[in-house]
Amino acid sequence: MKFIKLKINHLSFIEYTHHLGEMASFNSTFNFRTMIWFLSMVLMVNLLVSDMVSAARIKHLQKRNSFVGIGCLGLFDNAKFNRLDKICEECYSVTRTSGIESSCRRNCFRNEEFLKCIDLLLYSNKNELNMIAETLYGS
């Protein structure tokens, strides 16, 4: 800030106080605008994060509804369910047969189509996958 030498007259004192008033006005406006900008950014980040959490929650609920919808009555285990679900998706990707995904999932992966998909995809751990299906089914 430029310091104005005070002369002992009325005009220079008024110029100095006017200059100080302008600086105070600028600083308060600047601080207010900065605060509004900062709060806007915080609000925007908060909304984005809550949307991501909501999207993840919706996806989880859709998987859970799908779990019950295909006849699974056991405890929902997302990792196990996704593992078996991926087999049905891969089976469709290989065969491109219409409806194979839903028939593979039917009765909570406890069906002949699921076993055919395991064989087709050359999974060597057929017994382990059947045990996972039994667990998800609720046996």
Buried (B, 14 or more C-beta within 10 A) or exposed (E): EEEEEEEEEEEEEEEBEEBEEEEEEEEEEEEEEEEEEEEEEEEEEEEEEEEEEEEEEEEEEEBBEEBEEBBBEBEEBEEBBEBBBEBBBBBBEEBEEEEBBEBBBBBBBBBEBBBBBBEBBEEEEEEEBBEBBBBBBEE
